[in-house]
Amino acid sequence: CPVPADHPDVKVTAYIKDGRALLAIGSWARETTKVNLTIDWDALGLAPDTTALPAPAIKEFQDACTWSPDDPIHVLPLRGWLICLDKRQV
């Protein structure tokens, strides 16, 4: 995966298409974890200075949230995030 997490109990799957990516983050940890993503920007066809990391609100799954590429992501126990990487709208 071109976007691994730095915690052994948190896994990431990346779905990549046309300079956009959907990250599915899942935690098997028993406690809230803070993870950092190591993003292979070339593999995604994106750049950190022009990419936002928003998680859209999904009823009964996740609240909306947005991170910058260097922000740690807090993941609740046995939960996860769906994050859409796309070029920022200027």
C-alpha positions in Angstrom: 0.0 0.0 0.0 1.4 3.4 -0.9 0.0 4.9 2.4 1.0 2.7 5.4 0.2 3.7 9.0 2.9 3.7 11.7 1.0 1.5 14.1 1.0 -2.3 13.7 -2.7 -2.6 14.6 -3.9 0.0 12.1 -4.1 -1.0 8.4 -4.7 1.2 5.3 -6.0 0.3 1.9 -5.7 2.8 -0.9 -8.1 2.9 -3.9 -6.4 5.1 -6.5 -7.8 6.5 -9.8 -7.0 9.5 -11.9 -5.1 11.5 -9.4 -7.5 10.8 -6.6 -7.5 8.3 -3.8 -9.8 6.8 -1.2 -8.1 5.6 2.0 -9.8 3.0 4.1 -8.2 3.0 7.5 -9.1 0.3 10.0 -7.9 -0.2 13.6 -7.7 -3.6 15.4 -6.3 -1.9 18.5 -8.1 -2.1 21.8 -7.4 1.6 22.6 -7.6 4.9 20.7 -4.5 5.2 18.6 -2.8 8.2 17.0 -1.3 7.2 13.7 0.8 9.0 11.1 0.5 8.1 7.5 3.6 7.8 5.2 2.2 8.9 1.9 3.9 7.9 -1.4 2.7 11.0 -3.2 4.2 9.9 -6.6 2.3 6.6 -6.4 -1.0 8.5 -5.8 -0.3 11.1 -8.5 -0.8 13.9 -5.9 1.3 16.5 -4.1 1.2 17.3 -0.4 1.0 21.0 -0.9 -2.1 20.8 -3.1 -3.9 17.9 -1.4 -6.5 17.9 1.3 -7.4 14.9 3.4 -11.1 15.2 4.2 -13.2 12.5 5.7 -16.8 13.1 4.7 -19.7 12.7 7.1 -21.2 9.2 6.8 -24.3 8.6 8.9 -23.7 6.1 11.7 -20.1 5.6 10.5 -18.0 8.8 10.8 -18.2 12.6 11.4 -16.7 14.9 8.9 -13.1 15.8 9.6 -10.2 17.2 7.6 -6.4 16.8 8.2 -3.4 18.3 6.6 -0.9 15.7 5.2 1.4 15.9 8.3 -1.4 15.7 10.9 -1.7 12.6 13.1 -5.1 10.8 12.8 -6.8 9.5 15.9 -8.6 6.2 15.4 -11.0 4.8 17.9 -10.7 1.2 19.0 -11.9 -1.3 16.4 -13.1 1.6 14.2 -11.7 3.4 11.2 -12.0 6.3 8.7 -12.7 6.7 5.0 -10.6 9.6 3.7 -10.8 11.1 0.3 -7.5 12.5 -1.1 -8.0 15.0 -3.9 -6.5 18.2 -5.1 -7.7 21.2 -3.1 -10.2 23.5 -4.7 -8.5 26.9 -4.9 
